[in-house]
Amino acid sequence: MEHKWLDWAKQLQSIAQAGLAYSKDIYDVERFELIRDISVEMLSQQTGMEMTVIKNLFANETGYATPKVDIRAVIFKDNRILMVKENSDGSWSLPGGWADIGLTPSEVAVKEVKEESGFDVKAVKLLAVMDMKCHPHPPSPFHIYKMFIQCEIIGGQPMKGVETSAVEFFAENKLPPLSIARNTQTQIEMAFKHLYNPKESVYFD
């Protein structure tokens, strides 16, 4: 679970963003800008990110604040799970990334798998929708929902991508070092539960 200070900072950022989007009074705008500055400083303290980086991230956010969506593809072959090695931290994750405007969740999963692993897949089942704050990920300045979508390979071949340096399948008891900003041990275990029991319920929160 996240530290309460981080949760408060995100709420302040959300209030400030909405206020800046809808306020017309110049004094109200100044107050909401101050609230945003305070939230940026709090987020910097909690996440270790530079204040200028966080401020630039939020400068592109307008309108009513809503959670971001991260989509991860779950693919099995011979009771092993497909993972890609991330260039950013040298650790391993399920293929995936931010949801794209104009694409469905399934389309995002298919696109990300192709770009990061070289495989052509089709999406077959939603496994989970998780709130990142409820799981042991590193602190993030954003409120993030994570969708896990099971896919089946229909073509292609292993091939590293722009953001990935290796593509491999792993057994549940021989997982590599995980990129925990993207997926955790318990989330991988959840995916294997669906492999062993196809009637496993969709996990949420």
Secondary structure as UniProt FT lines:
FT   HELIX           4..22
FT   HELIX           26..47
FT   HELIX           51..59
FT   STRAND          68..77
FT   TURN            78..79
FT   STRAND          80..86
FT   TURN            87..89
FT   STRAND          92..93
FT   STRAND          96..98
FT   TURN            101..102
FT   HELIX           105..117
FT   STRAND          119..131
FT   HELIX           132..134
FT   TURN            135..136
FT   STRAND          144..156
FT   STRAND          164..170
FT   HELIX           172..174
FT   TURN            180..182
FT   HELIX           185..196
FT   TURN            198..199
FT   STRAND          203..204
//
